[in-house]
Each structure stands twice: as C-alpha cells, then as structure tokens.
Amino acid sequence: MRNYRRITVKIGSNVLTRPDGTLDTTRVSALVDQIAELRKAGIEVIVISSGAVACGRSELRNLDTSRLDDVERRQLFSGVGQAKLINRYYDLFREHGITVGQVLTLKESFATRRHYLNQRNCMLTMIDHGVIPIVNENDTVSVTELMFTDNDELSGLVAAMLDCEALVILSNIDGIYDGDPSLPDSKVIEQVDPGRDLSEYLRKEKSGFGRGGMTTKYRISRQVSGEGIEVIIANGKRENILTRILLGEGEKALCTRFAPSSEPTSSLKRWIAHSEGFTKGRILLDRNAEEAVKSENAVSVLPVGVTSVEGDFERDDLVRIVSADSGSVLGVGRIAYSSDEAREVAGKRGLKPMIHYDYLYVNNLNQ
C-alpha cells in the first residue's frame, strides 16, 4: 500500500444520486466520513464533486420545466443545487472539524497559463491552510460547446495541476471489466500497466445521470497515469471504499488501478497536455519528423519537418502537432512563431525550433 501525500477524489453523479435523480444524502455523509479518515492519516484531499444538478432537481421537483431546453434546465438546477450541495458538505465536514471551500470553474479558465496558475495558487493556498477544496464546473454559466466532457476530465486536470500522487474516480461500477459487467464470468481488470490498451473492453454508451461514461474515464486514466499519477476507478457506493483502497483497511476492494509512468511529466507539460481543446491551429509533420517526435529521444519540432501550417495564431499560442500522412494528433505544443511566420519558414533548414521540446507534449494515446 502506497503512502499518499496528496490525492484528488472525483465523486460522480451516479454515486451521489438516487434512482429518481435526487441527492443521496446518506451516501454523501458516508463519503465525507471516509475523507475525514484520510485526512487523519495525513493525506491532503481535493474533492471534485458532481451532484449540483441533482440537488437542484430535488429542490425544484414540483416546478414545471418543460419549456426549458437542456442547457437552461441544467443551469437552473445547478444554480439552486450548487448552494445546497456546498452547504451539505460544509455541515458534514464541520462535524469532523474540517473546513471546506468551494471552487467553481469553467473550461476556458484553463485556457491560458496565467489563468491556470491563478487557479493552482488558489487551491494550494486552501490546502496549505487545512481547507479542502470542493471543485465543480460552474454549470450556471457554462454552455454546451464550452463545457468539460464531464467531471472526469476536470478531475484529471486538477490532479495534474496540483501534483497529486493519485486520482480516485468514484463511479457506480467496480472498474473496467474484461467483458460485459452484467455477465457472471466477467471480471474486473485490477491492474493496468503503462502502455496497456484496454479499448477492446469498453462499452460506448453512457449510463445514469452523468455526462460521461467508461470510455471517458479510460481516456483520462491513461493520460493522467502517463503523466506519473496513479489512477484508481472504483465503486463509490461500496462501503468504506476510499479507506479500503487508499489505507488498506478492512476487506480488499475491487477496483482498476492504472500504474503511474516511471517518468513523471513536468508541470508545464501537464498543462499543455490537458489544453488540446484550446489550440489555435495545426502543424503538419512529414514522416521523418513524425518518427522523431514519437521516438523516446527528446526532440523539438523543427521547421524543416513541417509540411504545412493551418489556422491563425500568435507566438506562444498552443497548436496541435499532426501527422501529414495519417492525420492523427501526435501532441500539443506552445509555438515560437506566429502563423504567418510559421508558414514562411516551413520546410526550411537551420532555423530555431517551431516548438521547443520543453514546450511539447507528445500524446501517448492511440488516436
């Protein structure tokens, strides 16, 4: 059993809601008790909590919302529910002598390095003063195209941003199965070593009240574990699940553990890795440059290997690095040229890198 210093715990909607979509206060209380035990063991905890929409739905169950579209309904429920949810956490943690603070964020708040560091410093200040950050997306002002895929994506970003040793994703299933979870001969895959591909075992559909599914959890788990952070997918409805998987207390719990890479990624590269959604353009590489970037050696993207430049961007913007042959995304990087400058030097030798290795994140997933 590892000794953890700091972890992120993501609690999904399907853990916190009853079958009718309302908040399961008994389950919230049980999870708070377990997080308090982790704190007593000296572990710093950041909580990524869904459930605001469920709280709002409970509060407004008699309100006619048939005239609202999905985004408007979500904004209404979350606006009412977020206040109720944080008050619930506040009261429950106070019984353990623990103070919590609310952090509501938006996807675009991670788009620039300055905003990213502002959020990081905010949460680190809370942690340093014994306050548990309760983080959620601010659904009251989010719109569909600017929302996180779900809180799995947000939790991976926060775990990387705060240099956590582990990310625990609590869902309503024990982990990733080697077959259909409803069949008796299917078993949970308990250990996933770096580089192992489990995509053949994933079902594509979503379930319950969450926006994501196991495919998203798997994608985030591979990315975050590749950055040097252990990822654990477990069933948040199981009794004492957190203390069992993190402290080794009681009966062993079923879960899927993604072993962390032995070569952790720097903080700057972690930000770049999670910022693909904010890229401003694309740099297409020829076959030689593609092979160089994909190799184990540390290489920069040089103008000579660039076949074309797409989009409009400024110096220091983030861009995708793409294979000219296959069209697959190889990585993301912060570029040292504007789009006009990049087009002018593409294919030329003897010039400074378009993307220096220190500002290049090479994707370790199959795309």
FIDREN-676930 format. One record per residue (C-alpha): residue number from 1; residue in one letter; x, z negated, y negated. Coordinates in pm, 1 decimal. Each point is the difference from the previous one (the first is absolute). Example, Ala and Ser with C-alpha at 12.3 -4.5 7.8 and 13.67 -1.06 7.14 Angstrom:
// residues 2
+-----+-----+----------+----------+----------+
|   n | res |        x |        z |        y |
+-----+-----+----------+----------+----------+
|   1 |   A |   1230.0 |   -780.0 |    450.0 |
|   2 |   S |    137.0 |     66.0 |   -344.0 |
+-----+-----+----------+----------+----------+
END
This chain:
// residues 367
+-----+-----+----------+----------+----------+
|   n | res |        x |        z |        y |
+-----+-----+----------+----------+----------+
|   1 |   M |      0.0 |      0.0 |      0.0 |
|   2 |   R |    145.4 |    106.5 |   -335.9 |
|   3 |   N |     39.1 |   -237.9 |   -289.7 |
|   4 |   Y |   -189.5 |    162.3 |   -284.0 |
|   5 |   R |     70.9 |    -69.1 |   -365.7 |
|   6 |   R |   -265.8 |    218.9 |   -163.7 |
|   7 |   I |   -286.1 |    202.1 |    147.5 |
|   8 |   T |   -298.9 |    203.0 |   -112.9 |
|   9 |   V |   -331.7 |    -50.3 |    179.8 |
|  10 |   K |   -263.2 |    271.6 |    -37.8 |
|  11 |   I |   -352.7 |   -112.5 |     89.0 |
|  12 |   G |   -230.3 |    292.1 |     63.1 |
|  13 |   S |   -367.0 |     41.9 |    -79.7 |
|  14 |   N |    -90.2 |      3.4 |    368.8 |
|  15 |   V |    155.8 |   -346.0 |     37.5 |
|  16 |   L |   -181.9 |   -153.0 |   -297.2 |
|  17 |   T |   -345.7 |    148.8 |     48.5 |
|  18 |   R |   -290.4 |    -75.9 |    229.4 |
|  19 |   P |   -184.9 |    283.7 |    178.7 |
|  20 |   D |   -244.4 |     22.1 |   -292.9 |
|  21 |   G |    284.9 |     59.8 |   -244.9 |
|  22 |   T |     -8.2 |   -340.7 |   -169.4 |
|  23 |   L |    298.5 |   -235.9 |    -32.4 |
|  24 |   D |     89.8 |   -213.3 |    303.0 |
|  25 |   T |     88.5 |   -325.4 |   -178.3 |
|  26 |   T |     89.2 |   -176.2 |    327.1 |
|  27 |   R |    265.2 |    261.2 |     74.6 |
|  28 |   V |    138.5 |    -19.3 |   -355.3 |
|  29 |   S |     32.3 |   -377.1 |     35.2 |
|  30 |   A |    179.2 |     30.3 |    336.3 |
|  31 |   L |    252.4 |    248.2 |   -140.5 |
|  32 |   V |     66.0 |   -221.3 |   -302.5 |
|  33 |   D |     73.0 |   -291.8 |    236.3 |
|  34 |   Q |    252.2 |    214.6 |    187.6 |
|  35 |   I |    170.7 |    124.3 |   -316.7 |
|  36 |   A |     30.5 |   -363.1 |   -111.1 |
|  37 |   E |    179.3 |    -72.7 |    329.8 |
|  38 |   L |    240.3 |    286.2 |    -68.2 |
|  39 |   R |     71.7 |   -148.1 |   -341.4 |
|  40 |   K |     75.1 |   -338.4 |    159.3 |
|  41 |   A |    248.6 |    178.7 |    225.0 |
|  42 |   G |    182.8 |    125.6 |   -310.2 |
|  43 |   I |   -130.7 |    357.7 |     -0.1 |
|  44 |   E |    -91.2 |    163.9 |   -330.8 |
|  45 |   V |   -323.5 |    196.6 |     38.2 |
|  46 |   I |   -152.8 |    284.2 |   -200.3 |
|  47 |   V |   -361.8 |     76.9 |     91.7 |
|  48 |   I |   -151.0 |    347.2 |    -29.7 |
|  49 |   S |   -370.6 |    -65.6 |     35.4 |
|  50 |   S |   -291.5 |    233.5 |     36.1 |
|  51 |   G |   -349.3 |   -144.5 |    -15.4 |
|  52 |   A |   -102.3 |     34.1 |   -365.0 |
|  53 |   V |   -257.4 |    265.6 |     80.6 |
|  54 |   A |   -138.8 |   -215.7 |    282.4 |
|  55 |   C |    -28.4 |   -296.3 |   -238.1 |
|  56 |   G |   -183.9 |    212.2 |   -255.3 |
|  57 |   R |   -229.1 |    144.1 |    265.8 |
|  58 |   S |    -88.4 |   -356.4 |    106.3 |
|  59 |   E |    -73.6 |   -103.0 |   -357.2 |
|  60 |   L |   -206.3 |    309.4 |    -83.4 |
|  61 |   R |   -171.0 |     55.0 |    334.1 |
|  62 |   N |   -346.0 |     14.2 |   -160.9 |
|  63 |   L |    101.2 |    248.8 |   -268.7 |
|  64 |   D |   -112.4 |    362.0 |     29.3 |
|  65 |   T |    317.6 |    214.7 |    -20.1 |
|  66 |   S |   -147.8 |    320.4 |    141.9 |
|  67 |   R |     52.0 |    189.4 |   -327.7 |
|  68 |   L |    373.4 |    -72.4 |     -5.4 |
|  69 |   D |    261.0 |    224.7 |    158.4 |
|  70 |   D |    266.1 |   -144.6 |    230.8 |
|  71 |   V |    257.9 |    -59.9 |   -274.9 |
|  72 |   E |   -253.4 |   -165.7 |   -233.3 |
|  73 |   R |   -127.7 |   -220.1 |    282.3 |
|  74 |   R |    352.9 |   -102.6 |     92.0 |
|  75 |   Q |     83.7 |    -78.7 |   -362.8 |
|  76 |   L |   -312.7 |   -212.2 |    -37.8 |
|  77 |   F |     51.1 |   -195.5 |    321.2 |
|  78 |   S |    371.6 |    -55.2 |    -61.2 |
|  79 |   G |    -52.1 |   -107.0 |   -361.6 |
|  80 |   V |   -234.3 |   -277.5 |    109.7 |
|  81 |   G |    174.9 |    -70.0 |    328.6 |
|  82 |   Q |    356.2 |    -28.8 |   -127.6 |
|  83 |   A |    -88.8 |   -309.2 |   -203.4 |
|  84 |   K |   -179.6 |   -155.4 |    296.6 |
|  85 |   L |    284.5 |     79.6 |    241.4 |
|  86 |   I |    282.1 |   -143.3 |   -211.2 |
|  87 |   N |   -205.9 |   -313.8 |    -67.2 |
|  88 |   R |    -46.9 |    -39.4 |    375.5 |
|  89 |   Y |    374.3 |     28.9 |     57.6 |
|  90 |   Y |     72.1 |   -231.6 |   -291.8 |
|  91 |   D |   -223.8 |   -276.1 |    135.1 |
|  92 |   L |    119.4 |     31.2 |    360.3 |
|  93 |   F |    370.5 |      2.4 |    -84.4 |
|  94 |   R |    -44.9 |   -289.3 |   -245.2 |
|  95 |   E |   -106.0 |   -215.1 |    295.4 |
|  96 |   H |    356.0 |     48.5 |    128.1 |
|  97 |   G |    156.3 |    -66.7 |   -339.8 |
|  98 |   I |     90.9 |    367.4 |    -44.1 |
|  99 |   T |    -60.6 |    202.1 |   -316.4 |
| 100 |   V |    -87.7 |    368.6 |     16.0 |
| 101 |   G |      5.4 |    271.1 |   -263.6 |
| 102 |   Q |   -185.4 |    328.5 |    -12.3 |
| 103 |   V |    181.8 |    332.1 |    -34.8 |
| 104 |   L |   -223.4 |    305.7 |    -45.1 |
| 105 |   T |    187.6 |    326.5 |     -0.5 |
| 106 |   L |    -49.9 |    375.7 |    -12.6 |
| 107 |   K |    182.8 |    276.9 |    180.0 |
| 108 |   E |    129.0 |    146.2 |   -326.2 |
| 109 |   S |    155.9 |   -339.2 |    -83.6 |
| 110 |   F |    271.0 |     88.3 |    252.1 |
| 111 |   A |     61.9 |    348.7 |   -138.3 |
| 112 |   T |    290.8 |    -87.2 |   -229.6 |
| 113 |   R |    302.1 |   -216.2 |     71.6 |
| 114 |   R |    -76.3 |   -216.5 |   -305.0 |
| 115 |   H |   -356.6 |    -78.5 |    109.5 |
| 116 |   Y |    120.7 |    -56.8 |    354.8 |
| 117 |   L |    258.4 |   -255.3 |   -114.0 |
| 118 |   N |   -251.8 |   -170.3 |   -230.2 |
| 119 |   Q |   -228.2 |    -64.9 |    296.6 |
| 120 |   R |    292.9 |   -109.5 |    214.6 |
| 121 |   N |    116.0 |   -249.8 |   -262.4 |
| 122 |   C |   -354.6 |   -132.4 |    -42.4 |
| 123 |   M |    -42.1 |    -73.2 |    370.6 |
| 124 |   L |    351.0 |   -139.9 |     40.2 |
| 125 |   T |    -66.8 |   -242.0 |   -286.7 |
| 126 |   M |   -314.0 |   -118.9 |    176.3 |
| 127 |   I |    185.7 |    -43.2 |    330.0 |
| 128 |   D |    289.2 |   -184.4 |   -166.7 |
| 129 |   H |   -250.0 |   -249.5 |   -140.5 |
| 130 |   G |   -178.9 |    -62.7 |    328.9 |
| 131 |   V |   -301.2 |    220.7 |    -76.6 |
| 132 |   I |   -135.1 |    232.4 |    269.7 |
| 133 |   P |    -82.6 |    345.6 |   -142.1 |
| 134 |   I |   -337.6 |    127.6 |    120.8 |
| 135 |   V |     27.9 |    376.7 |    -52.0 |
| 136 |   N |   -270.6 |    264.4 |     10.5 |
| 137 |   E |    -65.5 |    341.1 |   -146.0 |
| 138 |   N |   -208.1 |    -14.5 |   -316.5 |
| 139 |   D |   -296.2 |    194.3 |    137.4 |
| 140 |   T |   -203.9 |    -59.8 |   -314.4 |
| 141 |   V |    202.3 |    262.1 |   -189.6 |
| 142 |   S |    140.6 |    209.4 |    285.4 |
| 143 |   V |   -135.3 |    347.2 |     64.4 |
| 144 |   T |     23.8 |    185.2 |    327.0 |
| 145 |   E |    297.6 |    224.1 |    -70.6 |
| 146 |   L |    206.5 |   -289.6 |   -139.4 |
| 147 |   M |    -74.1 |   -256.5 |    269.5 |
| 148 |   F |    236.4 |   -119.1 |    270.5 |
| 149 |   T |    -80.8 |    136.6 |    344.7 |
| 150 |   D |    -98.4 |   -359.7 |     69.1 |
| 151 |   N |    161.6 |   -342.8 |    -23.3 |
| 152 |   D |    235.8 |     89.4 |    285.9 |
| 153 |   E |    176.8 |    234.1 |   -240.4 |
| 154 |   L |      2.5 |   -266.2 |   -272.6 |
| 155 |   S |    132.3 |   -265.8 |    238.5 |
| 156 |   G |    289.1 |    221.2 |    109.2 |
| 157 |   L |     94.9 |     63.0 |   -360.3 |
| 158 |   V |    -16.1 |   -370.7 |    -90.1 |
| 159 |   A |    199.4 |   -107.6 |    307.6 |
| 160 |   A |    273.1 |    248.3 |    -89.0 |
| 161 |   M |     -9.2 |    -88.0 |   -370.0 |
| 162 |   L |     44.6 |   -373.6 |     64.5 |
| 163 |   D |    271.0 |     31.9 |    267.7 |
| 164 |   C |   -209.6 |   -160.6 |    272.9 |
| 165 |   E |    132.2 |    -46.2 |    353.7 |
| 166 |   A |   -336.6 |     80.0 |    153.3 |
| 167 |   L |   -335.8 |    159.6 |    -72.1 |
| 168 |   V |   -294.5 |   -123.0 |    207.7 |
| 169 |   I |   -301.1 |    233.0 |      4.8 |
| 170 |   L |   -309.6 |   -183.8 |    121.5 |
| 171 |   S |   -278.5 |    219.7 |    132.1 |
| 172 |   N |   -280.7 |    -44.9 |    253.6 |
| 173 |   I |    206.9 |    139.7 |    286.7 |
| 174 |   D |    300.8 |   -149.0 |    182.1 |
| 175 |   G |    235.4 |    286.3 |    -79.0 |
| 176 |   I |     69.3 |    356.4 |    110.0 |
| 177 |   Y |   -116.3 |     72.7 |    355.6 |
| 178 |   D |    148.2 |    242.9 |    250.1 |
| 179 |   G |   -349.9 |    136.8 |     59.6 |
| 180 |   D |   -361.7 |    -45.0 |   -107.3 |
| 181 |   P |    -30.7 |   -370.3 |   -100.6 |
| 182 |   S |   -349.2 |    -11.4 |    152.3 |
| 183 |   L |    134.2 |     78.4 |    347.6 |
| 184 |   P |    118.2 |   -292.9 |    217.8 |
| 185 |   D |    325.1 |    167.2 |    109.4 |
| 186 |   S |    122.9 |     52.8 |   -357.8 |
| 187 |   K |    270.8 |   -237.4 |   -119.9 |
| 188 |   V |    141.4 |    -96.9 |   -337.4 |
| 189 |   I |    342.2 |    148.2 |    -74.3 |
| 190 |   E |    179.5 |   -320.8 |    -90.8 |
| 191 |   Q |    338.2 |    128.7 |   -120.3 |
| 192 |   V |     80.5 |    317.9 |   -194.2 |
| 193 |   D |    369.1 |     72.3 |    -43.0 |
| 194 |   P |    124.4 |    203.4 |   -299.7 |
| 195 |   G |    -66.7 |    370.4 |     41.0 |
| 196 |   R |   -259.9 |    -32.5 |    277.0 |
| 197 |   D |   -300.8 |    229.7 |    -53.6 |
| 198 |   L |   -343.6 |   -139.9 |     90.1 |
| 199 |   S |   -211.0 |    269.3 |   -161.7 |
| 200 |   E |   -137.9 |    114.7 |    337.3 |
| 201 |   Y |   -175.8 |   -335.6 |     36.8 |
| 202 |   L |   -183.0 |      1.9 |   -333.3 |
| 203 |   R |   -366.7 |     65.5 |    -49.5 |
| 204 |   K |    -86.8 |    173.2 |   -325.5 |
| 205 |   E |   -326.3 |   -170.0 |    -93.0 |
| 206 |   K |    -42.0 |   -293.2 |   -236.7 |
| 207 |   S |   -206.8 |   -304.8 |     90.4 |
| 208 |   G |   -207.9 |   -268.8 |   -163.0 |
| 209 |   F |     19.1 |    -65.7 |   -373.0 |
| 210 |   G |    364.5 |     93.3 |    -70.5 |
| 211 |   R |    114.8 |    327.7 |   -160.1 |
| 212 |   G |    288.1 |     50.9 |    241.0 |
| 213 |   G |     53.4 |      9.8 |    374.4 |
| 214 |   M |    273.6 |    -44.7 |    257.6 |
| 215 |   T |    160.3 |    330.8 |    -99.0 |
| 216 |   T |     65.8 |   -136.8 |   -349.6 |
| 217 |   K |    125.5 |   -331.3 |    140.9 |
| 218 |   Y |    237.8 |    184.9 |    229.2 |
| 219 |   R |    133.7 |    220.9 |   -279.6 |
| 220 |   I |     60.8 |   -298.5 |   -227.7 |
| 221 |   S |    152.5 |   -201.3 |    285.6 |
| 222 |   R |    251.0 |    273.2 |     83.5 |
| 223 |   Q |     98.2 |     46.6 |   -361.8 |
| 224 |   V |     36.9 |   -370.0 |    -82.5 |
| 225 |   S |    184.3 |    -86.3 |    322.5 |
| 226 |   G |    231.0 |    294.1 |    -72.5 |
| 227 |   E |     86.0 |   -173.9 |   -327.3 |
| 228 |   G |    117.3 |   -311.4 |    186.7 |
| 229 |   I |   -320.5 |   -208.5 |      4.0 |
| 230 |   E |   -166.7 |   -112.9 |    322.3 |
| 231 |   V |   -368.2 |    100.5 |     20.3 |
| 232 |   I |   -255.8 |   -174.8 |    220.4 |
| 233 |   I |   -351.9 |    130.1 |     66.4 |
| 234 |   A |   -225.5 |   -274.4 |    136.1 |
| 235 |   N |   -361.9 |   -108.9 |     32.9 |
| 236 |   G |    -94.1 |   -225.4 |   -291.6 |
| 237 |   K |   -310.3 |   -122.5 |    179.4 |
| 238 |   R |    208.4 |   -166.7 |    271.9 |
| 239 |   E |     38.1 |   -374.5 |    -39.4 |
| 240 |   N |    326.0 |   -114.9 |   -162.5 |
| 241 |   I |    135.3 |    353.4 |     13.8 |
| 242 |   L |    250.3 |    -45.3 |   -285.8 |
| 243 |   T |    155.2 |   -322.0 |    127.2 |
| 244 |   R |     17.7 |    140.5 |    351.7 |
| 245 |   I |    181.4 |    321.5 |    -92.8 |
| 246 |   L |    218.8 |   -140.3 |   -279.4 |
| 247 |   L |     69.1 |   -359.4 |    106.0 |
| 248 |   G |    -33.4 |     38.2 |    377.5 |
| 249 |   E |   -264.3 |   -270.7 |     19.7 |
| 250 |   G |   -241.6 |     -9.8 |    291.0 |
| 251 |   E |    -76.8 |    284.7 |    237.9 |
| 252 |   K |    181.9 |    328.1 |    -61.7 |
| 253 |   A |   -211.1 |    240.3 |   -203.5 |
| 254 |   L |    -41.6 |    367.1 |     73.9 |
| 255 |   C |    124.2 |    219.6 |   -282.3 |
| 256 |   T |    204.8 |    312.3 |    -68.9 |
| 257 |   R |    338.5 |    -69.1 |   -158.8 |
| 258 |   F |    199.3 |    273.6 |   -170.0 |
| 259 |   A |    366.6 |    -97.3 |     13.3 |
| 260 |   P |    177.0 |     38.5 |   -336.4 |
| 261 |   S |    272.2 |    255.3 |    -51.0 |
| 262 |   S |    349.5 |   -146.0 |     22.3 |
| 263 |   E |     88.7 |    175.6 |   -327.6 |
| 264 |   P |   -225.9 |   -137.2 |   -276.7 |
| 265 |   T |    -89.5 |    227.3 |   -290.6 |
| 266 |   S |     93.0 |    -96.8 |   -356.4 |
| 267 |   S |   -267.8 |   -124.5 |   -239.4 |
| 268 |   L |     24.1 |    316.7 |   -209.4 |
| 269 |   K |    -38.9 |    227.2 |    301.7 |
| 270 |   R |   -297.6 |   -206.0 |    120.1 |
| 271 |   W |   -175.7 |     68.4 |   -329.0 |
| 272 |   I |     77.3 |    369.4 |     31.9 |
| 273 |   A |   -119.4 |      1.5 |    362.2 |
| 274 |   H |   -341.3 |   -136.8 |    -94.9 |
| 275 |   S |    -39.9 |    225.7 |   -303.6 |
| 276 |   E |    -62.7 |    338.4 |    161.2 |
| 277 |   G |   -348.8 |      4.1 |   -149.1 |
| 278 |   F |    150.2 |      1.5 |   -349.7 |
| 279 |   T |    237.2 |    292.9 |     38.5 |
| 280 |   K |     -7.2 |    268.2 |   -270.9 |
| 281 |   G |    139.2 |    298.5 |    189.4 |
| 282 |   R |    174.0 |    135.2 |    309.7 |
| 283 |   I |    356.2 |    107.8 |     78.6 |
| 284 |   L |     26.9 |    240.5 |    294.5 |
| 285 |   L |    320.0 |     -9.9 |    206.3 |
| 286 |   D |    162.3 |    267.5 |    213.6 |
| 287 |   R |     79.9 |    -68.6 |    365.0 |
| 288 |   N |    356.4 |   -124.3 |    -59.5 |
| 289 |   A |   -107.7 |   -242.6 |   -271.9 |
| 290 |   E |   -290.8 |   -118.1 |    214.8 |
| 291 |   E |    228.6 |    -77.5 |    292.7 |
| 292 |   A |    241.9 |   -182.8 |   -230.2 |
| 293 |   V |   -277.0 |   -216.1 |   -147.5 |
| 294 |   K |   -139.3 |    -81.9 |    346.5 |
| 295 |   S |    341.4 |    -93.7 |    140.7 |
| 296 |   E |    122.5 |   -357.7 |     29.0 |
| 297 |   N |    256.5 |     59.9 |   -271.6 |
| 298 |   A |    -67.7 |   -102.9 |   -360.8 |
| 299 |   V |    -45.2 |    323.6 |   -194.0 |
| 300 |   S |   -143.5 |    100.8 |   -335.4 |
| 301 |   V |   -222.2 |    300.6 |    -69.3 |
| 302 |   L |    223.3 |    261.9 |   -162.2 |
| 303 |   P |   -124.4 |    301.0 |   -200.7 |
| 304 |   V |    166.6 |    241.9 |    242.6 |
| 305 |   G |   -242.6 |    -96.2 |    277.8 |
| 306 |   V |   -316.3 |     35.4 |   -209.9 |
| 307 |   T |   -198.0 |    320.0 |     54.1 |
| 308 |   S |   -278.9 |    -63.1 |   -252.3 |
| 309 |   V |   -146.4 |   -257.5 |   -237.7 |
| 310 |   E |   -374.0 |    -63.8 |    -34.4 |
| 311 |   G |   -191.4 |   -192.2 |   -267.1 |
| 312 |   D |     82.9 |   -130.3 |   -345.9 |
| 313 |   F |    199.2 |   -320.9 |    -32.6 |
| 314 |   E |    248.3 |   -181.8 |   -219.8 |
| 315 |   R |    338.6 |   -141.8 |     83.8 |
| 316 |   D |    -32.4 |   -324.5 |    205.7 |
| 317 |   D |   -349.1 |     91.4 |    127.3 |
| 318 |   L |    -69.5 |    -27.6 |    372.8 |
| 319 |   V |    -23.7 |    319.8 |    205.4 |
| 320 |   R |    -61.2 |     87.2 |    364.4 |
| 321 |   I |    282.0 |    155.3 |    201.8 |
| 322 |   V |   -147.4 |    266.1 |    227.6 |
| 323 |   S |    127.6 |    228.8 |    275.4 |
| 324 |   A |    -20.2 |    362.4 |   -111.1 |
| 325 |   D |    -31.1 |    105.5 |    366.0 |
| 326 |   S |   -272.5 |   -235.2 |    129.5 |
| 327 |   G |   -156.1 |   -135.1 |   -319.1 |
| 328 |   S |     37.3 |   -356.5 |    130.8 |
| 329 |   V |     77.3 |   -280.6 |   -243.9 |
| 330 |   L |    354.8 |   -125.2 |     58.8 |
| 331 |   G |     -1.4 |   -277.6 |   -257.1 |
| 332 |   V |    -43.1 |   -106.4 |   -359.5 |
| 333 |   G |    258.3 |    -33.2 |   -274.7 |
| 334 |   R |     57.1 |    -59.2 |   -369.1 |
| 335 |   I |    128.7 |    323.7 |   -147.3 |
| 336 |   A |    283.8 |     33.3 |   -251.3 |
| 337 |   Y |   -130.3 |    325.6 |   -152.6 |
| 338 |   S |   -317.6 |    108.8 |   -175.4 |
| 339 |   S |   -202.6 |    269.7 |    180.1 |
| 340 |   D |    134.3 |    271.3 |   -233.2 |
| 341 |   E |    358.2 |   -115.7 |     52.3 |
| 342 |   A |    -52.1 |    -24.2 |    375.9 |
| 343 |   R |   -127.8 |    357.8 |     20.2 |
| 344 |   E |    301.7 |    118.9 |   -198.1 |
| 345 |   V |    257.8 |   -161.5 |    229.4 |
| 346 |   A |   -177.7 |     47.6 |    336.2 |
| 347 |   G |    229.0 |    169.6 |    251.5 |
| 348 |   K |    316.6 |    -47.2 |   -210.1 |
| 349 |   R |    318.8 |   -173.0 |    114.6 |
| 350 |   G |    224.4 |   -257.4 |   -162.1 |
| 351 |   L |   -264.4 |   -185.4 |   -200.7 |
| 352 |   K |   -108.1 |   -364.4 |     -3.5 |
| 353 |   P |   -258.6 |   -100.9 |    262.2 |
| 354 |   M |   -365.3 |     63.6 |    -72.3 |
| 355 |   I |    -75.1 |   -327.6 |    179.9 |
| 356 |   H |    277.3 |   -250.5 |     59.2 |
| 357 |   Y |      1.0 |   -175.6 |    334.9 |
| 358 |   D |    -63.9 |   -337.3 |   -166.4 |
| 359 |   Y |   -333.0 |    135.6 |   -129.2 |
| 360 |   L |   -102.5 |    186.0 |    317.2 |
| 361 |   Y |   -228.8 |   -134.6 |    271.9 |
| 362 |   V |     -1.6 |    212.1 |    316.7 |
| 363 |   N |   -323.3 |    -20.3 |    193.7 |
| 364 |   N |     41.6 |   -141.6 |    350.1 |
| 365 |   L |   -351.0 |    104.6 |    110.4 |
| 366 |   N |   -105.4 |    324.9 |    156.7 |
| 367 |   Q |   -213.1 |    192.3 |   -247.7 |
+-----+-----+----------+----------+----------+
END
